[in-house]
């Protein structure tokens, strides 16, 4: 009997020691199952106009509020330059317009809907090592803008009506000259060969229109100036401007390392961006001269995203 009790005690002691050894081994391995995953560094770039500065600050601050380290590179340039920065690894995130991706970067035909445009843009980016997060409810497309008084004087309501105007000047960013969604489309698709192009530098298209230095120009549907009633956008009957919802372009590496938590933060910001919301923020920065950082901060706090 004594030997049996001794053997049982020995077995129990061995089992306890084995359990302790396994536990110590797990601790030594760092308890990998419970260890929090390190958040990736997000390097955000923006293009070169007011709305992009607002968008960049919105995504930047929302991510920082959730503990992400964000490197911020504002005002890189046009889509082509910002896309080059993405390809070279200088940035791994930037907000882009889905129609711009399809028609201006990928050089593909115009999709027939916003959903088709998003799908085509995402497919193209995925073929390059990137992906798109969710698109915004608002879209910001180019538009053929002029003073209401000028449109009344010329008796024009659609872009096609401009065919009867003997000559006119059209202002836009330098890249407008070679884009099918801008001057190139006006000339090739609408046949407006008589348009004289005026490249914009530091002055806005609306200032040129006000000063009488341009007949018309390339405006954007969320420009705050269009809310004043002073300007009109001619109807695009041939749909050269396409569908332009914003979708953050991110590298697959960032999307994978950030996972669902990262995507949720970014998508929650995008989901709040209605036309009214983005137009109001554009006005606050572009017209009222408030800082994009302050405007974004107020919006995020009001929507419980920060």
N, C-alpha and C positions, 0 to 999 in steps of 0.2 A: 504493500500500500504506500509506503513511504516513497518508493522509487517512482510509482505512478504519479504521485503528487509533484515530485521533483521534476519529472518529464513535462507535466502540464505547465508548471511554473516556468520552465525553460522555454517552452513553445510560446507562452504568452509574452515573455520578455523579448523574445526574438521578433514577434509580430509588432510589438510596440516600437522596438528599435528600428525595424524596417520602415514603419510608417513615418517615424521621425526623420529617417534618412531621405525618404521620398519627399517629405515636406521641405526639408532643408535644400534638397536638389532643386525643387521648384522655385524656392526663394532665390537661390543662387542664379537661376536662369532669368531672373528678373520678373517673374510672374507675368509673362508676356500676355496672357489672356486679359489681364486687368489693366495693363499699362496703357495710358492714353496715347493716342497716335499724334505725333507732332504735326502741327499745322504747316502747310507749305507757304513759302513767301510768294505773294502775289505782286507782280510788277505790271501796273496799269498804265496804259498809254492812252492819249486822246488825240483827236484831230484838232483842227485849227480854228474853231469858232465857238461862240458862246454856249450853244446847246451841249456841245461835247465837254466843255469845262464843267457844266452842271452835272451831266451824267457821270463823268469821271469822279467828281467829288461825292456823289451819292453812293456809288459802289465802293469807293475807297473808305468812306467813313462807316458805312454799314459793316464792312468786313473788319475794320479795326475795332469796332465796338464789340465784336465777337472774338477778339483775341488774335486776329491775323496780323502778321507783319505785312505792310503794304509799301512798296516803292512806287512813287507816283511820278510819271513823266508826261506832263501836260504839253499840248501844243506842238506835237511832233510834226504835223503838216497835213497834207491831203491823204486820201485813202491809200493811194499807191505808196506813199512814203511810210505811212503807219503800218501797212501790210508788210513792207520790207523790214521794218523794225521787228514785227512779229516773226517773220521767217528767220531773221538773223539771231533771234533769241534775246534781243534787247528788252522786249516786253513779252508777257505771256497772257495778256488780257487786254482787250479794248472793245468799246461799244461801236458797232457798225450797223449800217442800214442794209437790210436784207436785199433790196433791189440793187443797191450799189455793188454788193458782192457778186450777184448774178450777172448783171449787165456790164459793169465797169471793170471789175477785177477778173471774173471768169470769162467775160466776153460771150455770154450765152444769150439766147433769145428771151424776150419778155415772157415770164409766166403769166397765166391768166387770172390768178388770185393771190391774196396775201398768203394763204396756206401753201400754195404751190411754190411761191417765191421763197418762203422760209425753208421748205423741203429741199429745193434746188440749191439754196445757199449752204445749207447744212451738209448736203452730200458733197458739194465741191470742197468745202473746208475739211471734211473728214478725209478726203483723198490727199490732203496736204499735211496731215498730222495734227489737225485742230478739230474743234467741234463748236457747236452753238448751244448756249443755254436758252432759256425760254425767251420769246419775243415780247415786247411791250404791247399794251393795248393801243397806244398811239402810234401813228406813223407820221413821218416828216418827209414829204416828197418835195422835189423842186417844183417851181411854178413860174409861169410867164407872168410877171408882175409889172404893173404900171400905175401911174396916178389915175384915179377915177376920172379926173378932168381930161386927161389925155385920151383915155378909152372913149369917152363921150365925143370928143372932138374928131377922132378917127372913125367913129361908128363901128367899133369892134367889140365883140363879146367872146369870140373863140380864137384860138391860135390860128386856125385856118383863115380867119378873116384878115389876118395880117398880110395875106398874099396880095391884097389890093393896095397895100401901102407901098409906094414907090421905093422908099429907102427908110431905114430906121437903124438906130444903134441899140445894142443889147449888151448889158454889163453882167459880169459874172466872175467867179474865181478863175484863175488861169487854166485849171484843169477842165473847166466847162467847154473850152474850145474843142477838145478831142473826145468828149463823152457823148454817147448816143442819148443819154438822159439829159442832155443840155444842148449846147449850140449845134453839135453834130446831128442830133436828132431833128432839130428845127430845120436844118438845111436839107438833110437827106430824106426825112420822112414827110415834113410839111412843105418842102421846096422853097424855104425862105432864104434863097441865095443872096438876097439884097441886104441881109443883116450885117451891120458892121460891129465887130466885137470890141468891147472895152474891158480889158482885164482889171479886176479889182485888186487893190493892194491893201492899204490901211483904212480906206474909206468904205463905207457900206453902200450897198446898192440903193438903199432908200435915200441916202444923202445925195447921190448922183441924180436920182429921179427928182428930188426936191429942187435941186439946183438947175434942172433942165439940161444936164450934161449927158443924159441917156434917155432914150424913148421908153425903154423897158429893161427888165433885168431878171436874173435868176434869183427868185426869192424862195423861201421855204415855208411850208404850210403851218409851221408852229411859230413863225416870226411874230413877235408881239405887235409890230407895226401894222400887221394885217387886221388886228382887232380894232383899229381906230376908225375904219371906214373911209380913210383917205386914199387907200389903194385898192386895186382890184386884181384878181388873178383870172386870166383868160382861161376858158374851158379847154381842156386838153382832150379833144375828141378822138385823137389817135393813140392816146394812152402811152406817150413816150416816157413819161416820168415814173411809171411803174408803181409798185407797192414798196413802201419804205418803213416798215416797222424796225425798231432797234432790237438787236440781239447781241449780247456780249459774245465775242469770239475769244475762245480760250484754247490753249494747247491741250492736247489729250493728256499729256503728263500732268498738268495742273488739275484738270478735271478728275483724273484718276486718284491723284494723291489727296485732293480735297474731299472727294467722295460726295455723298448725298448731303452732308451737312453744309459743305461749301456751296453747292448748287442751290440749296434751299434759301440761304441768305441772299444770294444774288437774285434769284427768281422772285423773292418776296419784295424786293425793291422794284424790279421791273413791273410787277403786277399792279403797282400803285400809280404807274405813270400814264395817266390819261392825257388827252390833248389839252384839256383845261389846266391840268397840273403843270405840264411841261411848259406851256405857253406863259403861265404866270411866273414860273421860275426864270424863264428866258427874259421876260420883261424886267424882273427884279435885278438881273445881272446886266443885261444889255442896254436897258433904258435908264433904270434907276441907279445904276452904277454900284450896286451892292456886290460884295465878294461872292463868288460861286461857293466857296467853303461855308460861309455863313448861311446862305440860302439853302444849301443842301442840308446843313445841320438842323435848321428849323423844320424842314420838310420831314426828315427822318424822325425827329422827336415827336412831331405832330401825329405821325403814323405809327408810333411805337416800334420803330425799327432801329432805335438807338437808345 
